[in-house]
Amino acid sequence: MTFLQEITDLKERIARAQSERDAWRASGLQEKYLEAHSLTEALELQLEQLQPPTPSPRDESQRELMDSLAISFRDGVYHLGDYRYDRLADAVNYARLRRTQGIRGS
């Protein structure tokens, strides 16, 4: 199985698991719903691990934004104080939220 086929297969399994989870939720059977929910989360985690890592910032405007918000990029993740983010957008959103709330440091 090729890498692309593996990702496609996993996405199909996630769609089926989500459908089953939603059906169990509607039925009111809490135990079955929780079981299906756990399976869905496990499959989504597998897919996340297969996705290529977020590339380091190359764009000058991204670097300027990161510098202005004290965000760094090391070891394949974005760092903001003690927090780590896989996506730059998540780090930027949290940095901006901290600024609006007057939070300094980590």
N, CA, C and O atoms as a DFTB+ gen file, in Angstrom:
424 C
 N C O
     1  1       0.855      -1.177       0.000
     2  2       0.000       0.000       0.000
     3  2       0.898       1.236       0.000
     4  3       1.823       1.339       0.805
     5  1       0.622       2.164      -0.901
     6  2       1.416       3.384      -0.964
     7  2       0.999       4.345       0.149
     8  3      -0.045       4.177       0.780
     9  1       1.831       5.342       0.370
    10  2       1.557       6.331       1.408
    11  2       0.233       7.043       1.153
    12  3      -0.562       7.231       2.074
    13  1      -0.003       7.438      -0.091
    14  2      -1.249       8.125      -0.444
    15  2      -2.458       7.218      -0.236
    16  3      -3.495       7.669       0.250
    17  1      -2.331       5.945      -0.601
    18  2      -3.420       4.990      -0.383
    19  2      -3.700       4.814       1.108
    20  3      -4.850       4.696       1.531
    21  1      -2.626       4.798       1.890
    22  2      -2.781       4.637       3.338
    23  2      -3.546       5.814       3.936
    24  3      -4.416       5.624       4.786
    25  1      -3.223       7.019       3.498
    26  2      -3.926       8.209       3.984
    27  2      -5.389       8.183       3.543
    28  3      -6.285       8.481       4.332
    29  1      -5.624       7.828       2.288
    30  2      -6.990       7.753       1.768
    31  2      -7.803       6.722       2.529
    32  3      -8.952       6.976       2.890
    33  1      -7.212       5.560       2.775
    34  2      -7.890       4.508       3.524
    35  2      -8.221       4.973       4.940
    36  3      -9.317       4.724       5.441
    37  1      -7.289       5.636       5.568
    38  2      -7.508       6.120       6.928
    39  2      -8.609       7.171       6.968
    40  3      -9.412       7.186       7.901
    41  1      -8.659       8.044       5.975
    42  2      -9.724       9.054       5.915
    43  2     -11.093       8.399       5.744
    44  3     -12.080       8.854       6.322
    45  1     -11.149       7.340       4.956
    46  2     -12.406       6.609       4.790
    47  2     -12.821       5.936       6.099
    48  3     -13.998       5.944       6.460
    49  1     -11.862       5.363       6.799
    50  2     -12.163       4.730       8.086
    51  2     -12.651       5.759       9.093
    52  3     -13.547       5.477       9.889
    53  1     -12.069       6.946       9.063
    54  2     -12.498       8.017       9.968
    55  2     -13.935       8.418       9.651
    56  3     -14.745       8.596      10.561
    57  1     -14.252       8.559       8.382
    58  2     -15.620       8.941       7.987
    59  2     -16.627       7.898       8.466
    60  3     -17.691       8.249       8.976
    61  1     -16.292       6.611       8.303
    62  2     -17.197       5.551       8.774
    63  2     -17.326       5.579      10.299
    64  3     -18.421       5.422      10.840
    65  1     -16.204       5.781      10.983
    66  2     -16.228       5.822      12.451
    67  2     -17.041       7.020      12.953
    68  3     -17.769       6.906      13.939
    69  1     -16.917       8.164      12.279
    70  2     -17.694       9.349      12.665
    71  2     -19.184       9.109      12.463
    72  3     -20.003       9.511      13.289
    73  1     -19.526       8.457      11.370
    74  2     -20.929       8.153      11.092
    75  2     -21.495       7.215      12.158
    76  3     -22.600       7.414      12.661
    77  1     -20.715       6.195      12.486
    78  2     -21.156       5.249      13.510
    79  2     -21.272       5.935      14.867
    80  3     -22.222       5.699      15.614
    81  1     -20.295       6.789      15.179
    82  2     -20.327       7.538      16.442
    83  2     -21.586       8.386      16.531
    84  3     -22.260       8.403      17.561
    85  1     -21.900       9.095      15.442
    86  2     -23.081       9.960      15.432
    87  2     -24.370       9.149      15.574
    88  3     -25.318       9.588      16.227
    89  1     -24.398       7.968      14.962
    90  2     -25.580       7.107      15.080
    91  2     -25.760       6.638      16.522
    92  3     -26.877       6.623      17.040
    93  1     -24.659       6.254      17.167
    94  2     -24.760       5.810      18.566
    95  2     -25.168       6.964      19.475
    96  3     -25.905       6.772      20.442
    97  1     -24.690       8.148      19.160
    98  2     -25.060       9.311      19.967
    99  2     -26.564       9.561      19.871
   100  3     -27.229       9.827      20.873
   101  1     -27.086       9.470      18.650
   102  2     -28.516       9.689      18.443
   103  2     -29.353       8.604      19.112
   104  3     -30.477       8.863      19.543
   105  1     -28.807       7.387      19.200
   106  2     -29.562       6.285      19.801
   107  2     -29.652       6.405      21.322
   108  3     -30.527       5.809      21.951
   109  1     -28.741       7.180      21.902
   110  2     -28.759       7.348      23.350
   111  2     -27.987       6.281      24.113
   112  3     -27.968       6.301      25.344
   113  1     -27.352       5.353      23.411
   114  2     -26.555       4.324      24.084
   115  2     -25.165       4.888      24.379
   116  3     -24.268       4.841      23.537
   117  1     -25.010       5.418      25.580
   118  2     -23.805       6.139      25.981
   119  2     -22.534       5.301      25.845
   120  3     -21.519       5.796      25.354
   121  1     -22.576       4.049      26.271
   122  2     -21.391       3.201      26.232
   123  2     -20.913       2.975      24.798
   124  3     -19.717       3.064      24.520
   125  1     -21.833       2.688      23.900
   126  2     -21.475       2.478      22.493
   127  2     -20.973       3.784      21.859
   128  3     -20.040       3.778      21.057
   129  1     -21.609       4.899      22.233
   130  2     -21.177       6.201      21.720
   131  2     -19.742       6.490      22.148
   132  3     -18.924       6.900      21.325
   133  1     -19.429       6.282      23.421
   134  2     -18.082       6.552      23.924
   135  2     -17.049       5.655      23.251
   136  3     -15.939       6.092      22.947
   137  1     -17.418       4.413      23.024
   138  2     -16.527       3.480      22.337
   139  2     -16.245       3.975      20.908
   140  3     -15.095       3.988      20.469
   141  1     -17.280       4.374      20.202
   142  2     -17.129       4.859      18.836
   143  2     -16.370       6.192      18.812
   144  3     -15.588       6.450      17.897
   145  1     -16.603       7.024      19.812
   146  2     -15.899       8.305      19.918
   147  2     -14.404       8.066      20.102
   148  3     -13.588       8.736      19.469
   149  1     -14.042       7.129      20.954
   150  2     -12.631       6.800      21.190
   151  2     -11.973       6.280      19.923
   152  3     -10.836       6.641      19.616
   153  1     -12.682       5.433      19.186
   154  2     -12.146       4.912      17.931
   155  2     -11.911       6.049      16.942
   156  3     -10.877       6.086      16.275
   157  1     -12.854       6.967      16.846
   158  2     -12.719       8.104      15.944
   159  2     -11.483       8.926      16.302
   160  3     -10.702       9.292      15.423
   161  1     -11.307       9.213      17.580
   162  2     -10.153       9.998      18.012
   163  2      -8.847       9.274      17.731
   164  3      -7.869       9.899      17.322
   165  1      -8.817       7.961      17.946
   166  2      -7.610       7.181      17.684
   167  2      -7.253       7.214      16.199
   168  3      -6.085       7.363      15.844
   169  1      -8.247       7.076      15.343
   170  2      -8.001       7.121      13.898
   171  2      -7.534       8.509      13.456
   172  3      -6.646       8.630      12.612
   173  1      -8.134       9.549      14.027
   174  2      -7.720      10.913      13.688
   175  2      -6.286      11.172      14.129
   176  3      -5.545      11.873      13.439
   177  1      -5.890      10.623      15.255
   178  2      -4.517      10.754      15.725
   179  2      -3.555      10.037      14.778
   180  3      -2.478      10.550      14.474
   181  1      -3.947       8.854      14.317
   182  2      -3.117       8.129      13.352
   183  2      -2.919       8.960      12.085
   184  3      -1.812       9.035      11.553
   185  1      -3.989       9.578      11.610
   186  2      -3.893      10.399      10.413
   187  2      -2.982      11.594      10.647
   188  3      -2.167      11.939       9.791
   189  1      -3.120      12.219      11.799
   190  2      -2.287      13.361      12.152
   191  2      -0.809      12.982      12.127
   192  3       0.032      13.758      11.674
   193  1      -0.503      11.787      12.617
   194  2       0.882      11.331      12.660
   195  2       1.417      10.997      11.270
   196  3       2.628      11.033      11.054
   197  1       0.542      10.677      10.333
   198  2       0.968      10.384       8.966
   199  2       1.200      11.652       8.149
   200  3       1.973      11.649       7.191
   201  1       0.522      12.739       8.535
   202  2       0.640      13.982       7.781
   203  2       2.068      14.500       7.903
   204  3       2.693      14.340       8.952
   205  1       2.589      15.114       6.856
   206  2       3.939      15.667       6.942
   207  2       3.985      16.798       7.960
   208  3       2.993      17.504       8.135
   209  1       5.113      16.983       8.631
   210  2       5.203      18.048       9.633
   211  2       5.077      19.422       8.998
   212  3       5.343      19.602       7.810
   213  1       4.672      20.373       9.796
   214  2       4.543      21.742       9.318
   215  2       5.927      22.264       8.976
   216  3       6.843      22.159       9.791
   217  1       6.095      22.820       7.792
   218  2       7.418      23.322       7.409
   219  2       7.807      24.546       8.219
   220  3       6.948      25.250       8.750
   221  1       9.097      24.793       8.308
   222  2       9.561      25.984       9.019
   223  2       9.154      27.226       8.234
   224  3       8.984      27.159       7.017
   225  1       8.998      28.354       8.915
   226  2       8.561      29.568       8.230
   227  2       9.628      30.045       7.254
   228  3      10.789      30.214       7.626
   229  1       9.232      30.259       6.018
   230  2      10.163      30.711       4.986
   231  2       9.854      32.142       4.559
   232  3      10.733      32.890       4.130
   233  1       8.628      32.483       4.685
   234  2       8.171      33.781       4.233
   235  2       8.633      34.867       5.211
   236  3       8.512      34.712       6.426
   237  1       9.156      35.955       4.673
   238  2       9.658      37.053       5.509
   239  2       8.560      37.620       6.404
   240  3       8.812      37.942       7.565
   241  1       7.348      37.745       5.875
   242  2       6.258      38.295       6.692
   243  2       5.916      37.358       7.847
   244  3       5.543      37.819       8.926
   245  1       6.041      36.038       7.629
   246  2       5.812      35.082       8.722
   247  2       6.867      35.261       9.802
   248  3       6.550      35.262      10.992
   249  1       8.124      35.411       9.388
   250  2       9.193      35.593      10.374
   251  2       8.993      36.878      11.170
   252  3       9.204      36.905      12.382
   253  1       8.587      37.939      10.482
   254  2       8.345      39.202      11.174
   255  2       7.205      39.073      12.173
   256  3       7.293      39.577      13.293
   257  1       6.139      38.400      11.768
   258  2       5.004      38.175      12.662
   259  2       5.439      37.367      13.876
   260  3       5.111      37.710      15.012
   261  1       6.176      36.299      13.627
   262  2       6.652      35.458      14.727
   263  2       7.532      36.255      15.681
   264  3       7.393      36.136      16.898
   265  1       8.435      37.063      15.140
   266  2       9.306      37.880      15.985
   267  2       8.497      38.853      16.832
   268  3       8.778      39.040      18.015
   269  1       7.488      39.472      16.219
   270  2       6.691      40.462      16.951
   271  2       5.874      39.836      18.082
   272  3       5.524      40.509      19.052
   273  1       5.574      38.532      17.948
   274  2       4.771      37.850      18.968
   275  2       5.603      36.910      19.846
   276  3       5.051      36.171      20.661
   277  1       6.929      36.940      19.679
   278  2       7.855      36.097      20.452
   279  2       7.601      34.608      20.234
   280  3       7.651      33.815      21.174
   281  1       7.328      34.241      18.986
   282  2       7.122      32.843      18.613
   283  2       8.387      32.360      17.919
   284  3       8.917      33.040      17.040
   285  1       8.872      31.185      18.316
   286  2      10.047      30.615      17.653
   287  2       9.667      29.276      17.035
   288  3       8.618      28.708      17.338
   289  1      10.544      28.783      16.161
   290  2      10.318      27.498      15.500
   291  2      11.547      26.632      15.733
   292  3      12.638      26.944      15.256
   293  1      11.357      25.523      16.485
   294  2      12.442      24.594      16.779
   295  2      11.887      23.183      16.782
   296  3      10.741      22.946      17.164
   297  1      12.714      22.265      16.354
   298  2      12.368      20.839      16.408
   299  2      11.030      20.536      15.726
   300  3      10.312      19.625      16.140
   301  1      10.701      21.293      14.694
   302  2       9.493      21.013      13.927
   303  2       8.204      21.538      14.524
   304  3       7.125      21.235      14.015
   305  1       8.290      22.329      15.605
   306  2       7.084      22.901      16.210
   307  2       7.313      24.375      16.538
   308  3       8.450      24.831      16.658
   309  1       6.222      25.099      16.677
   310  2       6.270      26.505      17.036
   311  2       6.206      26.621      18.554
   312  3       5.422      25.929      19.205
   313  1       7.036      27.499      19.114
   314  2       7.111      27.677      20.565
   315  2       6.661      29.080      20.935
   316  3       7.043      30.065      20.302
   317  1       5.844      29.147      21.970
   318  2       5.403      30.416      22.542
   319  2       5.487      30.236      24.049
   320  3       4.608      29.621      24.653
   321  1       6.529      30.764      24.656
   322  2       6.749      30.521      26.073
   323  2       6.938      29.033      26.299
   324  3       7.763      28.400      25.639
   325  1       6.185      28.478      27.220
   326  2       6.271      27.049      27.529
   327  2       5.362      26.203      26.639
   328  3       5.338      24.979      26.770
   329  1       4.619      26.835      25.741
   330  2       3.661      26.120      24.906
   331  2       4.274      25.758      23.560
   332  3       5.137      26.466      23.041
   333  1       3.808      24.637      23.004
   334  2       4.261      24.187      21.689
   335  2       3.045      23.983      20.795
   336  3       2.002      23.503      21.239
   337  1       3.199      24.358      19.528
   338  2       2.091      24.261      18.570
   339  2       2.588      23.633      17.275
   340  3       3.698      23.916      16.824
   341  1       1.770      22.787      16.685
   342  2       2.093      22.213      15.385
   343  2       1.828      23.202      14.269
   344  3       2.477      23.159      13.224
   345  1       0.876      24.094      14.489
   346  2       0.488      25.064      13.454
   347  2       0.805      26.481      13.908
   348  3       0.535      26.858      15.048
   349  1       1.380      27.258      13.003
   350  2       1.704      28.652      13.308
   351  2       0.444      29.426      13.675
   352  3       0.471      30.247      14.592
   353  1      -0.650      29.178      12.980
   354  2      -1.894      29.914      13.242
   355  2      -2.342      29.756      14.693
   356  3      -2.840      30.709      15.292
   357  1      -2.171      28.570      15.260
   358  2      -2.568      28.349      16.657
   359  2      -1.698      29.166      17.605
   360  3      -2.203      29.757      18.560
   361  1      -0.386      29.202      17.344
   362  2       0.525      29.981      18.186
   363  2       0.212      31.466      18.082
   364  3       0.206      32.171      19.091
   365  1      -0.048      31.946      16.874
   366  2      -0.375      33.360      16.658
   367  2      -1.671      33.723      17.369
   368  3      -1.749      34.760      18.028
   369  1      -2.677      32.886      17.243
   370  2      -3.957      33.171      17.905
   371  2      -3.796      33.258      19.412
   372  3      -4.363      34.150      20.045
   373  1      -3.035      32.348      19.993
   374  2      -2.857      32.376      21.444
   375  2      -2.024      33.589      21.868
   376  3      -2.313      34.214      22.888
   377  1      -0.990      33.920      21.086
   378  2      -0.177      35.094      21.413
   379  2      -1.028      36.363      21.383
   380  3      -0.904      37.227      22.251
   381  1      -1.882      36.460      20.386
   382  2      -2.759      37.638      20.290
   383  2      -3.764      37.679      21.436
   384  3      -4.054      38.749      21.971
   385  1      -4.290      36.528      21.812
   386  2      -5.212      36.465      22.941
   387  2      -4.517      36.923      24.220
   388  3      -5.079      37.693      24.999
   389  1      -3.300      36.448      24.429
   390  2      -2.538      36.867      25.616
   391  2      -2.323      38.365      25.626
   392  3      -2.408      39.005      26.675
   393  1      -2.046      38.925      24.461
   394  2      -1.833      40.387      24.386
   395  2      -3.088      41.140      24.758
   396  3      -3.022      42.123      25.497
   397  1      -4.242      40.698      24.258
   398  2      -5.484      41.418      24.558
   399  2      -5.840      41.317      26.027
   400  3      -6.521      42.191      26.564
   401  1      -5.385      40.257      26.684
   402  2      -5.658      40.065      28.102
   403  2      -4.544      40.624      28.977
   404  3      -4.617      40.548      30.203
   405  1      -3.508      41.190      28.345
   406  2      -2.415      41.788      29.102
   407  2      -1.522      40.773      29.792
   408  3      -0.882      41.096      30.792
   409  1      -1.467      39.549      29.277
   410  2      -0.653      38.492      29.875
   411  2       0.755      38.598      29.320
   412  3       0.942      38.676      28.106
   413  1       1.746      38.601      30.202
   414  2       3.142      38.642      29.795
   415  2       3.808      37.325      30.147
   416  3       3.337      36.602      31.025
   417  1       4.898      37.012      29.468
   418  2       5.662      35.801      29.780
   419  2       4.931      34.559      29.332
   420  3       4.005      34.626      28.524
   421  1       5.363      33.389      29.876
   422  2       4.770      32.111      29.453
   423  2       3.610      31.692      30.272
   424  3       3.024      30.639      30.020
